[in-house]
Amino acid sequence: MNEGNDALTIGAALWSVAVGIELTIRITMVGIVPGNRRPTTAMAWLLAIFFIPVVGLLLYLLFANIKLSRRRIERQKNVNESILEATQHMIGGNRSPEAPDWVLSAVELNRTLGALPLQAGNAVEFITGYRESLDAMRLEIDKARRYVHVQFYIIGEDDVYVGPILEALEHAVARGVKVRVLFDHLGSLRVKGYFGLIRRMSAAGINWRRMLPLAPFQRRWRRPDLRNHRKIVVVDGQVAFTGSQNLIEPGYKRASAHKIGREWVELMAKVRGPLVTSLDVVFATDWSQESDEDLLHDLAAVEDAMREAPDAGEDIGQLVPSGPGFEAENNLRLFNTLIYSATERLSITSPYFVPDDSLLYAITTAAQRGVAVELFVCEKGDQALVQHAQQSYYEALLRAGVRIYRYKAPTVLHSKCMAVDDEVVVMGSSNMDMRSFSLNLEITLMLLGSDLVNELMKVQDGYRANSTELTLEQWSKRTPVSRWIDNVARLSATLQ
């Protein structure tokens, strides 16, 4: 009997300790979590901590810090200061653009946050074909005489699509060209054949580095889902490519995708002119973060390189890097600025559309004040949780007057672009979701002028032709279970 009482006493004591610990965690974190964090994000973390205190606290400690290491942030800051100093007299290349004040205001915002200047004298070509863009890259690599810089979130080897590019890189090395390749560690590690790809590049003499590697034994550790999502190819400083496409076959080497015939639809830009130097600066910055080789030592000559680059065309643009290495969310601030400035038309394409409150308000406000707003998304995306979170915003968008076009499944519309009135095109690697705003290193290209807007609208006309429009009446008929799943996914999407 005494033994039984002792057991009950011990059990009660342990229970009291456990309750005390959980209560302490809850009370303490109420005053810690909201600091320098969006209210919605803070509330999501607090809910997790209140429902599962110990597990929630561990997840918070592992995932809540959205910044890179102090060394990386300091290096990015130094690069920005050097670029600003080297290009302080540059406004629009050698000519000032004829653009509305709100466009020039966005240019100044980008300059303040991302340092890179507006540049004229470019030739920009949109490439929509998956194979065509890879072929265009390969052809330029075959012409390389000095260097090739390649940077992708995902690289995956195959014989038909990526194999020819790898062969071109191998041939370039053989003829004395310096080839540098960056790829995101986790983004590429999960692709079948990763280690064979590494062995192949090493054997060929290709100088490769993993971006944001998780190597705790080398003291290289951070929040594991901070990723470098940029896509850049630069050849000899003369021609460059950027956009949404990864260096992988269109089914992403996924058996599940091949089984249902799922492929990714992308948008890339081929660039000639001074903007190539900006893309090269971003690559060099990322390379210096991952290696001991400093490609930025010649930053003092950036101004001369940008000034002396021969005009390749009449296109004007500005590159906007963003990510946790910057103090502000450069891409989100640009998107909001442009959306609030629109007076006639907004045409947005985003495969993963999970906006924060500021972006949601900007888009719905635009529609409510008479701007014709259309949004292209996937009918069924490749990431179920993100798809459900995205769907939780449809009702608010539709009620505000936004027209939503869903690209027919099983294809994944992976392009990321926006046209604003007849003035501005934005395209690149950045989705319109909180991951791209806060957690990913992204690259965005802002282009000015009605000609490029018209070119992008032709691209989006093609998206519309392969989409079905979603109506409020149709969406209102979904089941309560579907609503519940979407709303739960929306809550989890804010855990940053």
C-alpha positions as CSV (number, residue, x, y, z in Angstrom):
1,M,0.0,0.0,0.0
2,N,2.8,2.4,0.9
3,E,4.5,1.6,-2.4
4,G,1.4,2.5,-4.2
5,N,1.1,5.8,-2.4
6,D,4.7,6.5,-3.1
7,A,4.2,5.9,-6.8
8,L,1.2,8.2,-6.8
9,T,3.2,10.9,-5.0
10,I,6.1,10.6,-7.5
11,G,3.6,10.7,-10.4
12,A,1.9,13.7,-9.1
13,A,5.2,15.5,-8.5
14,L,6.4,14.7,-12.0
15,W,3.0,15.9,-13.4
16,S,3.4,19.1,-11.5
17,V,6.9,19.7,-12.8
18,A,5.7,19.0,-16.3
19,V,2.8,21.4,-16.0
20,G,5.2,24.0,-14.5
21,I,7.6,23.6,-17.3
22,E,4.9,24.0,-19.9
23,L,3.4,27.0,-18.2
24,T,6.8,28.6,-17.9
25,I,7.4,28.1,-21.7
26,R,4.1,29.6,-22.6
27,I,4.5,32.7,-20.4
28,T,8.1,33.3,-21.4
29,M,7.5,32.9,-25.1
30,V,4.6,35.3,-25.1
31,G,7.1,38.1,-24.5
32,I,9.8,36.8,-26.9
33,V,8.0,35.5,-30.0
34,P,6.4,38.8,-31.2
35,G,9.7,40.7,-31.3
36,N,10.5,42.0,-34.8
37,R,8.1,39.5,-36.3
38,R,4.8,39.8,-38.3
39,P,1.7,39.6,-36.0
40,T,0.4,36.7,-38.0
41,T,3.7,34.8,-37.8
42,A,4.0,35.5,-34.1
43,M,0.4,34.2,-33.5
44,A,1.1,31.0,-35.5
45,W,4.2,30.3,-33.4
46,L,2.4,31.1,-30.1
47,L,-0.4,28.7,-31.1
48,A,2.1,25.9,-31.8
49,I,3.9,26.6,-28.4
50,F,0.6,26.8,-26.5
51,F,-0.7,23.5,-27.9
52,I,2.6,21.6,-27.8
53,P,4.9,23.6,-25.6
54,V,8.1,21.5,-25.6
55,V,7.9,20.5,-29.3
56,G,6.8,24.0,-30.3
57,L,9.7,25.5,-28.4
58,L,12.2,23.1,-30.1
59,L,10.8,23.9,-33.5
60,Y,10.9,27.6,-32.7
61,L,14.6,27.4,-31.7
62,L,15.4,25.5,-34.9
63,F,13.4,27.4,-37.4
64,A,12.5,30.9,-36.1
65,N,15.7,32.7,-36.9
66,I,15.2,33.9,-40.5
67,K,18.6,35.6,-40.8
68,L,21.9,34.4,-42.2
69,S,25.1,34.4,-40.2
70,R,26.6,37.6,-39.1
71,R,29.5,37.0,-41.4
72,R,27.3,36.6,-44.5
73,I,25.2,39.7,-43.6
74,E,28.3,41.8,-43.1
75,R,29.8,40.7,-46.4
76,Q,26.5,41.5,-48.2
77,K,26.5,44.9,-46.5
78,N,30.1,45.6,-47.7
79,V,29.2,44.6,-51.2
80,N,26.2,47.0,-51.3
81,E,28.3,49.9,-50.0
82,S,31.0,49.2,-52.6
83,I,28.4,49.1,-55.4
84,L,26.7,52.3,-54.3
85,E,30.1,54.1,-54.2
86,A,31.2,52.7,-57.5
87,T,28.0,53.6,-59.3
88,Q,26.9,56.8,-57.4
89,H,26.8,58.9,-60.6
90,M,24.8,56.3,-62.6
91,I,21.1,56.9,-63.3
92,G,19.6,54.7,-66.0
93,G,22.9,53.9,-67.6
94,N,23.9,56.8,-69.9
95,R,20.4,58.0,-70.3
96,S,17.5,59.0,-67.9
97,P,14.4,57.0,-68.7
98,E,11.1,58.5,-69.7
99,A,8.8,57.0,-67.1
100,P,6.1,58.1,-64.7
101,D,7.2,59.3,-61.3
102,W,5.9,56.2,-59.6
103,V,8.2,54.1,-61.7
104,L,11.2,56.3,-60.8
105,S,10.2,56.0,-57.2
106,A,10.3,52.2,-57.5
107,V,13.8,52.5,-59.1
108,E,15.0,54.6,-56.1
109,L,13.5,52.0,-53.7
110,N,15.4,49.2,-55.4
111,R,18.6,51.3,-55.4
112,T,18.3,52.0,-51.7
113,L,17.6,48.4,-50.7
114,G,19.6,46.4,-53.2
115,A,22.2,48.9,-54.3
116,L,22.2,48.0,-58.1
117,P,21.4,50.9,-60.5
118,L,18.9,51.2,-63.3
119,Q,20.7,50.5,-66.6
120,A,19.8,51.3,-70.2
121,G,21.2,49.9,-73.5
122,N,20.0,46.3,-72.9
123,A,18.4,43.7,-75.2
124,V,16.1,41.4,-73.3
125,E,14.4,38.3,-74.8
126,F,11.8,36.2,-73.1
127,I,12.1,32.4,-73.6
128,T,9.1,30.3,-72.8
129,G,10.2,26.9,-74.2
130,Y,11.8,24.6,-71.6
131,R,14.1,23.0,-74.1
132,E,14.7,26.2,-76.0
133,S,16.1,28.0,-73.0
134,L,18.5,25.2,-72.2
135,D,19.6,25.1,-75.8
136,A,20.2,28.8,-75.8
137,M,22.3,28.5,-72.6
138,R,24.3,25.7,-74.2
139,L,25.0,27.6,-77.4
140,E,26.3,30.6,-75.4
141,I,28.5,28.3,-73.2
142,D,30.0,26.8,-76.4
143,K,31.1,30.4,-77.4
144,A,32.8,31.1,-74.0
145,R,36.4,32.2,-74.1
146,R,37.1,33.5,-70.6
147,Y,34.5,32.3,-68.0
148,V,31.1,30.8,-67.4
149,H,29.2,31.4,-64.2
150,V,26.3,29.0,-63.5
151,Q,24.0,29.3,-60.5
152,F,20.8,27.3,-59.9
153,Y,18.7,26.3,-56.9
154,I,18.4,22.8,-58.3
155,I,20.7,21.0,-60.7
156,G,19.9,17.4,-61.8
157,E,21.7,15.4,-64.4
158,D,20.0,13.6,-67.3
159,D,21.0,12.6,-70.8
160,V,18.5,14.7,-72.8
161,Y,18.1,18.1,-71.2
162,V,20.9,18.9,-68.8
163,G,23.5,16.4,-70.2
164,P,24.3,18.7,-73.2
165,I,24.9,21.7,-71.0
166,L,27.2,19.7,-68.7
167,E,29.1,18.5,-71.9
168,A,29.4,22.2,-73.0
169,L,30.8,23.1,-69.6
170,E,33.3,20.2,-69.7
171,H,34.4,21.3,-73.2
172,A,34.7,24.9,-72.0
173,V,37.1,23.7,-69.2
174,A,39.1,21.7,-71.6
175,R,39.8,24.8,-73.8
176,G,40.9,26.8,-70.8
177,V,37.6,28.6,-69.8
178,K,37.1,29.1,-66.1
179,V,33.8,27.4,-65.1
180,R,32.2,28.1,-61.7
181,V,29.0,26.4,-60.7
182,L,26.8,27.2,-57.6
183,F,23.9,25.1,-56.5
184,D,21.8,25.1,-53.4
185,H,22.8,22.3,-51.1
186,L,19.4,20.9,-50.0
187,G,17.7,21.9,-53.2
188,S,20.0,19.7,-55.3
189,L,20.8,17.0,-52.7
190,R,17.3,15.6,-52.8
191,V,17.5,15.0,-56.6
192,K,18.3,11.5,-57.7
193,G,21.8,11.2,-59.0
194,Y,23.3,14.0,-56.9
195,F,26.5,12.3,-56.0
196,G,27.1,11.2,-59.6
197,L,26.7,14.8,-60.7
198,I,29.3,15.9,-58.1
199,R,31.7,13.3,-59.3
200,R,31.2,14.3,-62.9
201,M,31.8,18.0,-62.3
202,S,34.9,17.3,-60.2
203,A,36.4,14.9,-62.8
204,A,35.9,17.6,-65.5
205,G,37.7,20.3,-63.5
206,I,34.5,22.3,-63.0
207,N,34.9,24.5,-59.9
208,W,31.6,24.0,-58.0
209,R,30.3,25.1,-54.6
210,R,27.2,24.3,-52.5
211,M,25.2,27.3,-51.5
212,L,24.1,27.5,-47.9
213,P,25.5,24.1,-47.0
214,L,24.4,22.4,-43.9
215,A,27.8,21.2,-42.5
216,P,27.7,21.3,-38.7
217,F,31.1,19.6,-38.3
218,Q,32.5,22.5,-40.4
219,R,30.7,25.0,-38.3
220,R,28.4,25.8,-41.1
221,W,24.9,25.6,-39.7
222,R,21.8,27.8,-39.8
223,R,18.0,27.5,-40.0
224,P,17.9,24.5,-42.5
225,D,15.2,25.9,-44.7
226,L,17.0,29.1,-45.6
227,R,17.8,28.5,-49.2
228,N,19.4,30.2,-52.2
229,H,16.7,30.1,-54.9
230,R,18.5,32.2,-57.6
231,K,18.9,31.2,-61.2
232,I,21.7,32.9,-63.1
233,V,24.0,32.0,-66.0
234,V,26.7,34.5,-67.2
235,V,29.0,33.9,-70.1
236,D,32.1,36.2,-70.5
237,G,30.3,39.1,-69.0
238,Q,28.5,39.5,-72.4
239,V,25.3,37.5,-72.2
240,A,23.3,36.2,-69.2
241,F,20.1,34.2,-68.4
242,T,17.8,34.5,-65.4
243,G,14.3,33.6,-64.5
244,S,12.3,30.7,-63.0
245,Q,13.9,27.6,-64.5
246,N,16.1,25.2,-62.7
247,L,18.8,23.2,-64.4
248,I,16.9,19.9,-64.5
249,E,14.6,18.1,-66.9
250,P,10.9,19.3,-67.0
251,G,9.6,16.5,-64.8
252,Y,12.2,17.3,-62.1
253,K,13.4,13.7,-62.1
254,R,10.3,12.8,-60.0
255,A,8.8,9.4,-60.7
256,S,5.4,10.7,-59.4
257,A,5.5,13.6,-61.9
258,H,6.5,11.3,-64.8
259,K,3.7,8.9,-63.9
260,I,1.0,11.5,-64.4
261,G,2.7,13.4,-67.2
262,R,3.5,16.5,-65.0
263,E,6.0,19.0,-66.4
264,W,7.0,22.5,-65.3
265,V,6.3,25.6,-67.4
266,E,9.0,28.2,-67.1
267,L,10.0,31.8,-68.1
268,M,13.6,32.8,-68.7
269,A,15.1,36.0,-69.9
270,K,18.2,36.2,-72.2
271,V,20.0,39.5,-71.5
272,R,22.7,41.4,-73.3
273,G,24.0,44.7,-72.3
274,P,25.0,46.4,-69.0
275,L,22.5,44.3,-66.9
276,V,24.8,41.4,-67.5
277,T,27.3,43.0,-65.2
278,S,24.6,43.3,-62.4
279,L,23.9,39.6,-62.7
280,D,27.6,38.9,-62.6
281,V,27.9,41.0,-59.4
282,V,25.2,38.9,-57.7
283,F,26.8,35.7,-58.8
284,A,30.2,36.9,-57.5
285,T,28.7,37.9,-54.2
286,D,27.2,34.5,-53.7
287,W,30.4,32.8,-54.8
288,S,32.5,34.8,-52.3
289,Q,30.0,33.6,-49.6
290,E,30.8,30.0,-50.3
291,S,34.5,30.0,-51.3
292,D,37.8,31.6,-50.4
293,E,38.0,33.1,-53.9
294,D,37.1,36.8,-54.0
295,L,35.5,37.6,-57.3
296,L,34.5,41.0,-56.0
297,H,38.0,42.5,-55.6
298,D,37.5,44.5,-58.8
299,L,34.3,46.2,-57.6
300,A,36.0,49.6,-58.0
301,A,35.9,49.0,-61.7
302,V,32.1,48.1,-61.7
303,E,31.2,51.7,-62.7
304,D,33.6,51.6,-65.7
305,A,32.4,48.1,-66.7
306,M,28.8,49.3,-66.6
307,R,29.5,52.6,-68.4
308,E,31.7,51.0,-71.1
309,A,29.5,48.0,-71.9
310,P,28.3,48.6,-75.4
311,D,24.6,49.1,-76.0
312,A,23.0,45.9,-77.0
313,G,19.5,47.3,-77.4
314,E,17.0,49.9,-76.1
315,D,15.7,48.0,-73.0
316,I,16.0,49.6,-69.6
317,G,16.1,47.5,-66.4
318,Q,17.3,47.0,-62.9
319,L,18.3,44.0,-60.9
320,V,16.8,43.5,-57.4
321,P,18.5,40.9,-55.2
322,S,16.7,39.9,-52.0
323,G,16.8,37.5,-49.1
324,P,17.7,37.1,-45.5
325,G,21.1,38.7,-46.1
326,F,19.4,42.1,-46.5
327,E,17.8,44.1,-43.8
328,A,14.5,44.6,-45.7
329,E,12.4,42.3,-47.8
330,N,13.4,43.9,-51.0
331,N,11.1,41.9,-53.3
332,L,8.0,42.3,-51.2
333,R,8.5,46.0,-50.9
334,L,8.9,46.4,-54.7
335,F,5.8,44.3,-55.4
336,N,3.7,46.3,-53.0
337,T,5.0,49.6,-54.4
338,L,4.2,48.6,-58.0
339,I,0.8,47.2,-57.2
340,Y,-0.3,50.3,-55.2
341,S,0.9,52.4,-58.2
342,A,-1.1,50.6,-60.8
343,T,-3.9,52.5,-62.4
344,E,-5.1,50.3,-65.2
345,R,-3.9,46.7,-65.2
346,L,-2.1,44.1,-63.1
347,S,-1.3,40.7,-64.5
348,I,0.4,38.4,-62.0
349,T,1.7,34.9,-62.4
350,S,2.9,33.0,-59.3
351,P,3.0,29.2,-58.8
352,Y,3.1,29.6,-55.0
353,F,0.8,32.5,-54.0
354,V,0.8,32.8,-50.2
355,P,0.8,36.5,-49.5
356,D,1.4,38.3,-46.3
357,D,-1.2,40.8,-45.2
358,S,0.5,43.7,-46.9
359,L,0.5,42.0,-50.3
360,L,-3.0,40.7,-50.0
361,Y,-4.3,44.2,-49.1
362,A,-2.3,45.7,-52.0
363,I,-3.8,43.3,-54.6
364,T,-7.4,43.4,-53.3
365,T,-7.2,47.2,-52.9
366,A,-6.0,47.5,-56.5
367,A,-9.0,45.5,-57.7
368,Q,-11.4,47.5,-55.5
369,R,-10.2,50.8,-56.9
370,G,-10.9,49.7,-60.5
371,V,-7.6,48.2,-61.7
372,A,-8.1,45.1,-63.9
373,V,-6.3,42.5,-61.8
374,E,-5.7,38.9,-63.0
375,L,-3.8,36.2,-61.2
376,F,-2.5,33.0,-62.9
377,V,-1.9,30.1,-60.5
378,C,-1.7,26.3,-60.8
379,E,-4.9,24.3,-60.7
380,K,-3.0,21.7,-58.7
381,G,0.5,22.5,-57.6
382,D,3.4,20.1,-56.8
383,Q,3.4,21.0,-53.1
384,A,0.2,20.0,-51.4
385,L,0.6,22.1,-48.2
386,V,1.4,25.3,-50.2
387,Q,-1.5,24.6,-52.6
388,H,-4.0,24.4,-49.8
389,A,-2.6,27.5,-48.1
390,Q,-2.8,29.3,-51.5
391,Q,-6.4,28.3,-51.9
392,S,-7.4,29.9,-48.6
393,Y,-6.9,33.3,-50.2
394,Y,-9.1,32.7,-53.2
395,E,-12.4,33.8,-51.7
396,A,-11.0,37.2,-50.5
397,L,-9.4,37.8,-53.9
398,L,-12.5,36.9,-55.9
399,R,-14.8,39.0,-53.7
400,A,-12.5,42.0,-54.3
401,G,-12.8,41.5,-58.0
402,V,-9.5,39.7,-58.9
403,R,-9.9,37.3,-61.8
404,I,-8.2,34.0,-61.0
405,Y,-7.0,31.7,-63.8
406,R,-5.9,28.2,-62.9
407,Y,-3.4,26.6,-65.2
408,K,-4.7,23.1,-66.1
409,A,-3.3,20.1,-64.2
410,P,-1.1,18.2,-64.2
411,T,1.3,20.9,-65.5
412,V,3.0,23.2,-63.0
413,L,3.0,26.8,-64.1
414,H,6.3,27.7,-62.5
415,S,6.8,31.2,-64.0
416,K,7.1,34.2,-61.7
417,C,6.2,37.5,-63.4
418,M,4.0,40.6,-63.3
419,A,3.0,43.3,-65.7
420,V,1.9,46.7,-64.3
421,D,0.0,49.0,-66.6
422,D,2.0,49.6,-69.8
423,E,5.1,50.6,-67.8
424,V,6.8,47.8,-65.9
425,V,7.6,44.1,-66.1
426,V,8.9,42.1,-63.1
427,M,10.2,38.6,-63.5
428,G,12.7,36.3,-62.0
429,S,13.0,33.6,-59.3
430,S,10.8,35.1,-56.6
431,N,7.4,33.6,-55.8
432,M,4.7,35.7,-54.1
433,D,4.8,33.8,-50.9
434,M,6.3,34.4,-47.5
435,R,9.1,31.9,-48.1
436,S,10.4,34.0,-51.1
437,F,10.0,37.2,-49.1
438,S,11.8,36.1,-45.9
439,L,13.6,32.8,-46.3
440,N,15.0,32.5,-49.8
441,L,17.7,34.4,-51.6
442,E,16.0,35.6,-54.8
443,I,16.7,37.6,-57.9
444,T,14.2,39.8,-59.6
445,L,14.5,41.7,-62.8
446,M,12.5,44.9,-63.2
447,L,12.1,46.1,-66.8
448,L,10.6,49.3,-68.1
449,G,8.7,50.1,-71.2
450,S,5.5,49.2,-73.1
451,D,7.4,46.9,-75.6
452,L,8.5,44.5,-72.9
453,V,5.0,44.7,-71.2
454,N,3.5,43.7,-74.6
455,E,5.9,40.8,-74.9
456,L,5.0,39.5,-71.4
457,M,1.3,39.9,-72.1
458,K,1.7,37.6,-75.1
459,V,3.3,35.1,-72.8
460,Q,0.4,35.4,-70.3
461,D,-2.1,35.2,-73.1
462,G,-0.7,31.7,-73.6
463,Y,-1.2,30.9,-70.0
464,R,-4.8,32.1,-70.1
465,A,-5.4,29.9,-73.1
466,N,-4.4,26.9,-71.1
467,S,-6.3,27.9,-68.0
468,T,-9.8,27.8,-66.6
469,E,-11.2,30.9,-64.8
470,L,-12.4,30.3,-61.2
471,T,-15.6,32.1,-60.2
472,L,-16.8,33.0,-56.8
473,E,-20.0,31.0,-57.3
474,Q,-17.9,27.9,-58.1
475,W,-15.5,28.4,-55.3
476,S,-18.3,28.9,-52.7
477,K,-19.5,25.4,-53.3
478,R,-16.4,23.6,-51.9
479,T,-17.0,21.4,-48.9
480,P,-16.4,22.4,-45.3
481,V,-13.7,19.9,-45.0
482,S,-11.8,21.5,-47.9
483,R,-12.2,24.9,-46.3
484,W,-10.8,23.5,-43.0
485,I,-7.8,21.9,-44.7
486,D,-7.0,25.2,-46.6
487,N,-7.3,27.3,-43.4
488,V,-5.0,25.0,-41.4
489,A,-2.5,25.0,-44.2
490,R,-2.7,28.8,-44.3
491,L,-1.8,29.0,-40.6
492,S,1.2,26.7,-41.0
493,A,2.4,28.8,-43.9
494,T,3.1,31.7,-41.5
495,L,5.4,29.7,-39.2
496,Q,8.6,31.5,-40.1
